[in-house]
């Protein structure tokens, strides 16, 4: 299988990192964002980075 991976755009990378950091801060009880799950935010950041490496231009 030959995958052609590409680096994510800077804005995509920033959004994914912010989502991951917010998820970690929620997990440790530093902040609270209402009904949003901490694991959801960490997962969202990971999935966004994974998709951005597979889809060119994301």
PDB file of N, CA, C and O in Angstrom:
ATOM      1  N   UNK A   1       0.853  -1.172   0.000  1.00  0.00           N
ATOM      2  CA  UNK A   1       0.000   0.000   0.000  1.00  0.00           C
ATOM      3  C   UNK A   1       0.901   1.238   0.000  1.00  0.00           C
ATOM      4  O   UNK A   1       1.769   1.385   0.860  1.00  0.00           O
ATOM      5  N   UNK A   2       0.688   2.105  -0.955  1.00  0.00           N
ATOM      6  CA  UNK A   2       1.509   3.298  -1.096  1.00  0.00           C
ATOM      7  C   UNK A   2       0.678   4.530  -0.724  1.00  0.00           C
ATOM      8  O   UNK A   2      -0.117   5.013  -1.530  1.00  0.00           O
ATOM      9  N   UNK A   3       0.862   5.029   0.486  1.00  0.00           N
ATOM     10  CA  UNK A   3       0.144   6.215   0.937  1.00  0.00           C
ATOM     11  C   UNK A   3       0.971   7.457   0.647  1.00  0.00           C
ATOM     12  O   UNK A   3       2.165   7.506   0.944  1.00  0.00           O
ATOM     13  N   UNK A   4       0.332   8.447   0.072  1.00  0.00           N
ATOM     14  CA  UNK A   4       1.006   9.718  -0.156  1.00  0.00           C
ATOM     15  C   UNK A   4       0.513  10.693   0.906  1.00  0.00           C
ATOM     16  O   UNK A   4      -0.567  11.271   0.787  1.00  0.00           O
ATOM     17  N   UNK A   5       1.322  10.865   1.942  1.00  0.00           N
ATOM     18  CA  UNK A   5       0.946  11.717   3.057  1.00  0.00           C
ATOM     19  C   UNK A   5       1.443  13.131   2.815  1.00  0.00           C
ATOM     20  O   UNK A   5       2.454  13.348   2.147  1.00  0.00           O
ATOM     21  N   UNK A   6       0.710  14.089   3.372  1.00  0.00           N
ATOM     22  CA  UNK A   6       1.123  15.482   3.266  1.00  0.00           C
ATOM     23  C   UNK A   6       0.996  16.146   4.630  1.00  0.00           C
ATOM     24  O   UNK A   6       0.200  15.732   5.473  1.00  0.00           O
ATOM     25  N   UNK A   7       1.785  17.167   4.820  1.00  0.00           N
ATOM     26  CA  UNK A   7       1.732  17.905   6.088  1.00  0.00           C
ATOM     27  C   UNK A   7       0.433  18.698   6.161  1.00  0.00           C
ATOM     28  O   UNK A   7      -0.006  19.248   5.151  1.00  0.00           O
ATOM     29  N   UNK A   8      -0.191  18.767   7.336  1.00  0.00           N
ATOM     30  CA  UNK A   8      -1.415  19.552   7.469  1.00  0.00           C
ATOM     31  C   UNK A   8      -1.103  21.044   7.378  1.00  0.00           C
ATOM     32  O   UNK A   8       0.016  21.481   7.648  1.00  0.00           O
ATOM     33  N   UNK A   9      -2.117  21.807   6.991  1.00  0.00           N
ATOM     34  CA  UNK A   9      -1.953  23.261   6.981  1.00  0.00           C
ATOM     35  C   UNK A   9      -1.775  23.745   8.414  1.00  0.00           C
ATOM     36  O   UNK A   9      -2.166  23.070   9.367  1.00  0.00           O
ATOM     37  N   UNK A  10      -1.188  24.908   8.546  1.00  0.00           N
ATOM     38  CA  UNK A  10      -0.897  25.441   9.879  1.00  0.00           C
ATOM     39  C   UNK A  10      -2.168  25.642  10.700  1.00  0.00           C
ATOM     40  O   UNK A  10      -2.184  25.326  11.889  1.00  0.00           O
ATOM     41  N   UNK A  11      -3.224  26.159  10.093  1.00  0.00           N
ATOM     42  CA  UNK A  11      -4.458  26.419  10.836  1.00  0.00           C
ATOM     43  C   UNK A  11      -5.090  25.108  11.308  1.00  0.00           C
ATOM     44  O   UNK A  11      -5.652  25.051  12.402  1.00  0.00           O
ATOM     45  N   UNK A  12      -5.002  24.054  10.490  1.00  0.00           N
ATOM     46  CA  UNK A  12      -5.533  22.746  10.883  1.00  0.00           C
ATOM     47  C   UNK A  12      -4.759  22.203  12.073  1.00  0.00           C
ATOM     48  O   UNK A  12      -5.343  21.666  13.014  1.00  0.00           O
ATOM     49  N   UNK A  13      -3.444  22.345  12.024  1.00  0.00           N
ATOM     50  CA  UNK A  13      -2.589  21.879  13.112  1.00  0.00           C
ATOM     51  C   UNK A  13      -2.899  22.635  14.401  1.00  0.00           C
ATOM     52  O   UNK A  13      -2.981  22.031  15.470  1.00  0.00           O
ATOM     53  N   UNK A  14      -3.072  23.953  14.305  1.00  0.00           N
ATOM     54  CA  UNK A  14      -3.370  24.772  15.490  1.00  0.00           C
ATOM     55  C   UNK A  14      -4.711  24.366  16.104  1.00  0.00           C
ATOM     56  O   UNK A  14      -4.819  24.234  17.323  1.00  0.00           O
ATOM     57  N   UNK A  15      -5.731  24.169  15.266  1.00  0.00           N
ATOM     58  CA  UNK A  15      -7.056  23.774  15.764  1.00  0.00           C
ATOM     59  C   UNK A  15      -6.978  22.418  16.470  1.00  0.00           C
ATOM     60  O   UNK A  15      -7.579  22.234  17.528  1.00  0.00           O
ATOM     61  N   UNK A  16      -6.240  21.469  15.889  1.00  0.00           N
ATOM     62  CA  UNK A  16      -6.114  20.147  16.495  1.00  0.00           C
ATOM     63  C   UNK A  16      -5.378  20.210  17.828  1.00  0.00           C
ATOM     64  O   UNK A  16      -5.768  19.540  18.784  1.00  0.00           O
ATOM     65  N   UNK A  17      -4.320  21.007  17.897  1.00  0.00           N
ATOM     66  CA  UNK A  17      -3.570  21.125  19.155  1.00  0.00           C
ATOM     67  C   UNK A  17      -4.407  21.817  20.222  1.00  0.00           C
ATOM     68  O   UNK A  17      -4.386  21.405  21.382  1.00  0.00           O
ATOM     69  N   UNK A  18      -5.140  22.855  19.852  1.00  0.00           N
ATOM     70  CA  UNK A  18      -6.002  23.550  20.819  1.00  0.00           C
ATOM     71  C   UNK A  18      -7.068  22.597  21.352  1.00  0.00           C
ATOM     72  O   UNK A  18      -7.338  22.580  22.553  1.00  0.00           O
ATOM     73  N   UNK A  19      -7.674  21.806  20.470  1.00  0.00           N
ATOM     74  CA  UNK A  19      -8.678  20.835  20.921  1.00  0.00           C
ATOM     75  C   UNK A  19      -8.064  19.828  21.883  1.00  0.00           C
ATOM     76  O   UNK A  19      -8.664  19.498  22.906  1.00  0.00           O
ATOM     77  N   UNK A  20      -6.875  19.341  21.563  1.00  0.00           N
ATOM     78  CA  UNK A  20      -6.207  18.383  22.447  1.00  0.00           C
ATOM     79  C   UNK A  20      -5.846  18.978  23.795  1.00  0.00           C
ATOM     80  O   UNK A  20      -6.039  18.336  24.827  1.00  0.00           O
ATOM     81  N   UNK A  21      -5.324  20.198  23.799  1.00  0.00           N
ATOM     82  CA  UNK A  21      -4.946  20.855  25.057  1.00  0.00           C
ATOM     83  C   UNK A  21      -6.184  21.146  25.899  1.00  0.00           C
ATOM     84  O   UNK A  21      -6.161  20.955  27.115  1.00  0.00           O
ATOM     85  N   UNK A  22      -7.260  21.603  25.269  1.00  0.00           N
ATOM     86  CA  UNK A  22      -8.500  21.838  26.018  1.00  0.00           C
ATOM     87  C   UNK A  22      -9.020  20.539  26.626  1.00  0.00           C
ATOM     88  O   UNK A  22      -9.495  20.529  27.762  1.00  0.00           O
ATOM     89  N   UNK A  23      -8.929  19.443  25.871  1.00  0.00           N
ATOM     90  CA  UNK A  23      -9.348  18.140  26.388  1.00  0.00           C
ATOM     91  C   UNK A  23      -8.522  17.718  27.594  1.00  0.00           C
ATOM     92  O   UNK A  23      -9.067  17.209  28.573  1.00  0.00           O
ATOM     93  N   UNK A  24      -7.207  17.926  27.529  1.00  0.00           N
ATOM     94  CA  UNK A  24      -6.354  17.590  28.672  1.00  0.00           C
ATOM     95  C   UNK A  24      -6.671  18.465  29.885  1.00  0.00           C
ATOM     96  O   UNK A  24      -6.737  17.970  31.011  1.00  0.00           O
ATOM     97  N   UNK A  25      -6.865  19.754  29.658  1.00  0.00           N
ATOM     98  CA  UNK A  25      -7.201  20.650  30.767  1.00  0.00           C
ATOM     99  C   UNK A  25      -8.537  20.270  31.405  1.00  0.00           C
ATOM    100  O   UNK A  25      -8.696  20.362  32.622  1.00  0.00           O
ATOM    101  N   UNK A  26      -9.493  19.843  30.582  1.00  0.00           N
ATOM    102  CA  UNK A  26     -10.773  19.393  31.130  1.00  0.00           C
ATOM    103  C   UNK A  26     -10.603  18.098  31.913  1.00  0.00           C
ATOM    104  O   UNK A  26     -11.218  17.927  32.965  1.00  0.00           O
ATOM    105  N   UNK A  27      -9.787  17.200  31.420  1.00  0.00           N
ATOM    106  CA  UNK A  27      -9.562  15.924  32.101  1.00  0.00           C
ATOM    107  C   UNK A  27      -9.001  16.136  33.506  1.00  0.00           C
ATOM    108  O   UNK A  27      -9.395  15.451  34.450  1.00  0.00           O
ATOM    109  N   UNK A  28      -8.087  17.080  33.634  1.00  0.00           N
ATOM    110  CA  UNK A  28      -7.461  17.334  34.934  1.00  0.00           C
ATOM    111  C   UNK A  28      -8.232  18.342  35.779  1.00  0.00           C
ATOM    112  O   UNK A  28      -7.769  18.728  36.853  1.00  0.00           O
ATOM    113  N   UNK A  29      -9.399  18.774  35.310  1.00  0.00           N
ATOM    114  CA  UNK A  29     -10.272  19.625  36.101  1.00  0.00           C
ATOM    115  C   UNK A  29      -9.863  21.088  36.164  1.00  0.00           C
ATOM    116  O   UNK A  29     -10.331  21.820  37.037  1.00  0.00           O
ATOM    117  N   UNK A  30      -9.010  21.523  35.266  1.00  0.00           N
ATOM    118  CA  UNK A  30      -8.578  22.922  35.268  1.00  0.00           C
ATOM    119  C   UNK A  30      -9.676  23.812  34.712  1.00  0.00           C
ATOM    120  O   UNK A  30      -9.905  24.910  35.220  1.00  0.00           O
ATOM    121  N   UNK A  31     -10.365  23.339  33.658  1.00  0.00           N
ATOM    122  CA  UNK A  31     -11.468  24.094  33.058  1.00  0.00           C
ATOM    123  C   UNK A  31     -12.664  23.181  32.879  1.00  0.00           C
ATOM    124  O   UNK A  31     -12.544  21.959  32.970  1.00  0.00           O
ATOM    125  N   UNK A  32     -13.819  23.777  32.624  1.00  0.00           N
ATOM    126  CA  UNK A  32     -15.034  23.032  32.348  1.00  0.00           C
ATOM    127  C   UNK A  32     -15.746  23.696  31.174  1.00  0.00           C
ATOM    128  O   UNK A  32     -15.953  24.909  31.166  1.00  0.00           O
ATOM    129  N   UNK A  33     -16.118  22.891  30.185  1.00  0.00           N
ATOM    130  CA  UNK A  33     -16.800  23.426  29.011  1.00  0.00           C
ATOM    131  C   UNK A  33     -18.210  22.864  28.877  1.00  0.00           C
ATOM    132  O   UNK A  33     -18.652  22.569  27.767  1.00  0.00           O
ATOM    133  N   UNK A  34     -18.895  22.716  29.950  1.00  0.00           N
ATOM    134  CA  UNK A  34     -20.281  22.261  29.920  1.00  0.00           C
ATOM    135  C   UNK A  34     -20.422  20.798  29.564  1.00  0.00           C
ATOM    136  O   UNK A  34     -19.825  19.936  30.208  1.00  0.00           O
ATOM    137  N   UNK A  35     -21.213  20.513  28.537  1.00  0.00           N
ATOM    138  CA  UNK A  35     -21.538  19.136  28.178  1.00  0.00           C
ATOM    139  C   UNK A  35     -20.537  18.460  27.274  1.00  0.00           C
ATOM    140  O   UNK A  35     -20.762  17.320  26.867  1.00  0.00           O
ATOM    141  N   UNK A  36     -19.441  19.114  26.942  1.00  0.00           N
ATOM    142  CA  UNK A  36     -18.447  18.522  26.054  1.00  0.00           C
ATOM    143  C   UNK A  36     -17.530  17.599  26.855  1.00  0.00           C
ATOM    144  O   UNK A  36     -17.056  17.957  27.933  1.00  0.00           O
ATOM    145  N   UNK A  37     -17.293  16.419  26.315  1.00  0.00           N
ATOM    146  CA  UNK A  37     -16.423  15.448  26.981  1.00  0.00           C
ATOM    147  C   UNK A  37     -14.960  15.747  26.677  1.00  0.00           C
ATOM    148  O   UNK A  37     -14.611  16.132  25.561  1.00  0.00           O
ATOM    149  N   UNK A  38     -14.117  15.567  27.677  1.00  0.00           N
ATOM    150  CA  UNK A  38     -12.683  15.774  27.497  1.00  0.00           C
ATOM    151  C   UNK A  38     -12.133  14.784  26.479  1.00  0.00           C
ATOM    152  O   UNK A  38     -11.310  15.148  25.638  1.00  0.00           O
ATOM    153  N   UNK A  39     -12.580  13.545  26.550  1.00  0.00           N
ATOM    154  CA  UNK A  39     -12.106  12.528  25.613  1.00  0.00           C
ATOM    155  C   UNK A  39     -12.539  12.856  24.193  1.00  0.00           C
ATOM    156  O   UNK A  39     -11.811  12.557  23.246  1.00  0.00           O
ATOM    157  N   UNK A  40     -13.702  13.461  24.026  1.00  0.00           N
ATOM    158  CA  UNK A  40     -14.168  13.871  22.701  1.00  0.00           C
ATOM    159  C   UNK A  40     -13.214  14.897  22.083  1.00  0.00           C
ATOM    160  O   UNK A  40     -12.878  14.801  20.903  1.00  0.00           O
ATOM    161  N   UNK A  41     -12.785  15.868  22.872  1.00  0.00           N
ATOM    162  CA  UNK A  41     -11.886  16.889  22.352  1.00  0.00           C
ATOM    163  C   UNK A  41     -10.515  16.319  21.995  1.00  0.00           C
ATOM    164  O   UNK A  41      -9.949  16.676  20.961  1.00  0.00           O
ATOM    165  N   UNK A  42      -9.985  15.454  22.822  1.00  0.00           N
ATOM    166  CA  UNK A  42      -8.693  14.826  22.523  1.00  0.00           C
ATOM    167  C   UNK A  42      -8.831  13.969  21.265  1.00  0.00           C
ATOM    168  O   UNK A  42      -7.967  14.006  20.389  1.00  0.00           O
ATOM    169  N   UNK A  43      -9.895  13.215  21.176  1.00  0.00           N
ATOM    170  CA  UNK A  43     -10.139  12.389  19.992  1.00  0.00           C
ATOM    171  C   UNK A  43     -10.333  13.219  18.736  1.00  0.00           C
ATOM    172  O   UNK A  43      -9.852  12.854  17.664  1.00  0.00           O
ATOM    173  N   UNK A  44     -11.035  14.332  18.867  1.00  0.00           N
ATOM    174  CA  UNK A  44     -11.246  15.228  17.739  1.00  0.00           C
ATOM    175  C   UNK A  44      -9.918  15.770  17.220  1.00  0.00           C
ATOM    176  O   UNK A  44      -9.692  15.820  16.011  1.00  0.00           O
ATOM    177  N   UNK A  45      -9.052  16.170  18.123  1.00  0.00           N
ATOM    178  CA  UNK A  45      -7.734  16.664  17.721  1.00  0.00           C
ATOM    179  C   UNK A  45      -6.932  15.605  16.993  1.00  0.00           C
ATOM    180  O   UNK A  45      -6.303  15.888  15.973  1.00  0.00           O
ATOM    181  N   UNK A  46      -6.950  14.391  17.511  1.00  0.00           N
ATOM    182  CA  UNK A  46      -6.212  13.297  16.884  1.00  0.00           C
ATOM    183  C   UNK A  46      -6.766  12.971  15.499  1.00  0.00           C
ATOM    184  O   UNK A  46      -6.007  12.839  14.538  1.00  0.00           O
ATOM    185  N   UNK A  47      -8.076  12.843  15.400  1.00  0.00           N
ATOM    186  CA  UNK A  47      -8.698  12.514  14.114  1.00  0.00           C
ATOM    187  C   UNK A  47      -8.451  13.619  13.096  1.00  0.00           C
ATOM    188  O   UNK A  47      -8.190  13.336  11.926  1.00  0.00           O
ATOM    189  N   UNK A  48      -8.530  14.855  13.522  1.00  0.00           N
ATOM    190  CA  UNK A  48      -8.283  15.973  12.615  1.00  0.00           C
ATOM    191  C   UNK A  48      -6.854  15.931  12.067  1.00  0.00           C
ATOM    192  O   UNK A  48      -6.647  16.139  10.872  1.00  0.00           O
ATOM    193  N   UNK A  49      -5.875  15.667  12.921  1.00  0.00           N
ATOM    194  CA  UNK A  49      -4.495  15.560  12.456  1.00  0.00           C
ATOM    195  C   UNK A  49      -4.310  14.361  11.526  1.00  0.00           C
ATOM    196  O   UNK A  49      -3.595  14.461  10.529  1.00  0.00           O
ATOM    197  N   UNK A  50      -4.937  13.243  11.837  1.00  0.00           N
ATOM    198  CA  UNK A  50      -4.818  12.065  10.986  1.00  0.00           C
ATOM    199  C   UNK A  50      -5.437  12.314   9.617  1.00  0.00           C
ATOM    200  O   UNK A  50      -4.844  11.956   8.599  1.00  0.00           O
ATOM    201  N   UNK A  51      -6.613  12.917   9.576  1.00  0.00           N
ATOM    202  CA  UNK A  51      -7.254  13.229   8.303  1.00  0.00           C
ATOM    203  C   UNK A  51      -6.453  14.253   7.501  1.00  0.00           C
ATOM    204  O   UNK A  51      -6.364  14.162   6.276  1.00  0.00           O
ATOM    205  N   UNK A  52      -5.877  15.219   8.193  1.00  0.00           N
ATOM    206  CA  UNK A  52      -5.125  16.260   7.498  1.00  0.00           C
ATOM    207  C   UNK A  52      -3.855  15.710   6.852  1.00  0.00           C
ATOM    208  O   UNK A  52      -3.368  16.280   5.876  1.00  0.00           O
ATOM    209  N   UNK A  53      -3.316  14.622   7.377  1.00  0.00           N
ATOM    210  CA  UNK A  53      -2.148  14.033   6.731  1.00  0.00           C
ATOM    211  C   UNK A  53      -2.531  13.161   5.547  1.00  0.00           C
ATOM    212  O   UNK A  53      -1.723  12.950   4.643  1.00  0.00           O
ATOM    213  N   UNK A  54      -3.748  12.657   5.545  1.00  0.00           N
ATOM    214  CA  UNK A  54      -4.211  11.818   4.448  1.00  0.00           C
ATOM    215  C   UNK A  54      -4.836  12.609   3.309  1.00  0.00           C
ATOM    216  O   UNK A  54      -4.721  12.206   2.152  1.00  0.00           O
ATOM    217  N   UNK A  55      -5.493  13.723   3.607  1.00  0.00           N
ATOM    218  CA  UNK A  55      -6.184  14.538   2.613  1.00  0.00           C
ATOM    219  C   UNK A  55      -5.332  15.748   2.299  1.00  0.00           C
ATOM    220  O   UNK A  55      -5.057  16.570   3.174  1.00  0.00           O
ATOM    221  N   UNK A  56      -4.915  15.856   1.051  1.00  0.00           N
ATOM    222  CA  UNK A  56      -4.064  16.961   0.643  1.00  0.00           C
ATOM    223  C   UNK A  56      -4.871  18.271   0.656  1.00  0.00           C
ATOM    224  O   UNK A  56      -5.980  18.326   0.125  1.00  0.00           O
ATOM    225  N   UNK A  57      -4.315  19.300   1.255  1.00  0.00           N
ATOM    226  CA  UNK A  57      -4.955  20.613   1.287  1.00  0.00           C
ATOM    227  C   UNK A  57      -5.819  20.868   2.505  1.00  0.00           C
ATOM    228  O   UNK A  57      -6.457  21.917   2.596  1.00  0.00           O
ATOM    229  N   UNK A  58      -5.856  19.945   3.433  1.00  0.00           N
ATOM    230  CA  UNK A  58      -6.678  20.119   4.641  1.00  0.00           C
ATOM    231  C   UNK A  58      -5.839  20.683   5.763  1.00  0.00           C
ATOM    232  O   UNK A  58      -6.346  20.902   6.863  1.00  0.00           O
TER     233      UNK A  58
END
